[in-house]
Amino acid sequence: MDRVDEYRDIIERILETHHRIPYSHGQIESKLIIDRERNNFLLMNSGWDGKRRIHGCVVHVEIIDGKIWIQRDGIEDGITGELVAAGVPKDKIVLAFHSPDVRQHTGYAIA
């Protein structure tokens, strides 16, 4: 198994765990969208909380040039710690939701 396949499996496993956590209120459901061919992984939510429509991206992760790019991270404690705990080196994780000039101070990959 090459590194990208390993990263796909790790990301999918982490997002699947979060996908299974039920919402404590409203009629909100989690949607896990995985496109392994294009290396895109999304965790969305959709539904209603009373009269308020809920629909949005919780997490969006891509694998680009052998690195994991976190485009959006709305998980309470963040997905980065889980990726590192699963064995992904910090220099293979890009916090893409930060501007490039901020990334150099994060301890993770710049690009």
C-alpha positions as CSV (number, residue, x, y, z in Angstrom):
1,M,0.0,0.0,0.0
2,D,1.4,3.4,-0.9
3,R,1.3,6.5,1.2
4,V,-1.7,8.0,-0.5
5,D,-3.7,4.9,-0.1
6,E,-2.7,4.8,3.6
7,Y,-3.8,8.5,3.9
8,R,-7.1,7.7,2.2
9,D,-7.8,4.9,4.7
10,I,-6.9,7.1,7.7
11,I,-9.0,10.0,6.6
12,E,-12.0,7.8,5.8
13,R,-11.7,6.0,9.2
14,I,-11.5,9.3,11.2
15,L,-14.4,10.9,9.3
16,E,-16.5,7.7,9.6
17,T,-16.1,7.9,13.4
18,H,-17.4,11.5,13.4
19,H,-20.1,10.7,10.9
20,R,-21.6,8.1,13.4
21,I,-21.9,10.7,16.2
22,P,-25.6,11.6,16.3
23,Y,-26.8,15.2,16.7
24,S,-28.3,15.8,20.1
25,H,-31.1,18.2,18.9
26,G,-33.0,18.9,15.8
27,Q,-33.5,16.7,12.8
28,I,-29.9,17.0,11.5
29,E,-28.1,14.2,9.8
30,S,-24.5,13.7,8.9
31,K,-23.5,13.1,5.3
32,L,-20.1,11.5,4.6
33,I,-19.0,12.1,1.0
34,I,-15.9,10.3,-0.2
35,D,-14.3,10.5,-3.6
36,R,-11.2,8.4,-3.4
37,E,-10.4,8.7,-7.1
38,R,-10.2,12.5,-6.8
39,N,-8.9,12.4,-3.1
40,N,-11.7,14.5,-1.7
41,F,-13.3,13.8,1.7
42,L,-16.2,15.8,3.1
43,L,-18.3,15.5,6.2
44,M,-21.5,17.6,5.8
45,N,-24.6,18.2,7.9
46,S,-28.1,18.7,6.7
47,G,-31.5,19.0,8.2
48,W,-33.6,21.2,10.4
49,D,-33.1,22.6,13.9
50,G,-36.6,23.7,14.7
51,K,-37.4,26.2,11.9
52,R,-33.8,26.8,11.1
53,R,-32.3,25.1,8.1
54,I,-28.9,23.5,8.7
55,H,-26.7,22.6,5.7
56,G,-23.0,22.9,5.5
57,C,-19.5,21.5,5.4
58,V,-18.1,20.4,8.7
59,V,-14.8,19.0,7.3
60,H,-13.2,19.1,3.9
61,V,-9.9,17.2,3.4
62,E,-8.0,16.7,0.1
63,I,-4.9,14.8,-0.7
64,I,-2.7,17.0,-3.0
65,D,0.7,16.0,-4.2
66,G,1.1,13.4,-1.4
67,K,0.1,15.8,1.4
68,I,-3.2,16.0,3.4
69,W,-4.7,19.5,2.9
70,I,-7.3,20.4,5.5
71,Q,-9.5,22.9,3.7
72,R,-12.1,23.2,6.4
73,D,-12.1,21.8,9.9
74,G,-15.2,22.2,12.0
75,I,-14.6,19.3,14.3
76,E,-14.7,20.4,17.9
77,D,-11.1,19.4,18.7
78,G,-9.9,19.4,15.1
79,I,-8.9,16.6,12.8
80,T,-5.2,17.4,12.8
81,G,-4.5,15.8,16.2
82,E,-6.3,12.6,15.0
83,L,-4.3,12.5,11.8
84,V,-1.0,12.8,13.8
85,A,-2.2,10.2,16.3
86,A,-2.9,7.8,13.3
87,G,0.7,8.2,12.2
88,V,0.6,11.0,9.7
89,P,3.7,13.2,10.0
90,K,3.1,16.9,10.6
91,D,5.1,17.8,7.5
92,K,2.5,15.9,5.4
93,I,-0.4,18.0,6.8
94,V,-1.3,21.4,5.4
95,L,-3.6,23.6,7.4
96,A,-5.1,25.1,4.2
97,F,-7.7,27.1,6.1
98,H,-4.8,29.4,7.3
99,S,-3.2,31.8,4.9
100,P,0.3,30.8,3.6
101,D,2.0,33.4,5.7
102,V,0.4,32.0,8.9
103,R,1.1,28.4,8.0
104,Q,4.9,28.8,8.6
105,H,4.2,29.3,12.3
106,T,1.8,26.3,12.8
107,G,4.3,23.4,13.0
108,Y,2.7,21.8,10.0
109,A,3.5,21.8,6.3
110,I,3.4,25.2,4.5
111,A,2.3,23.7,1.1
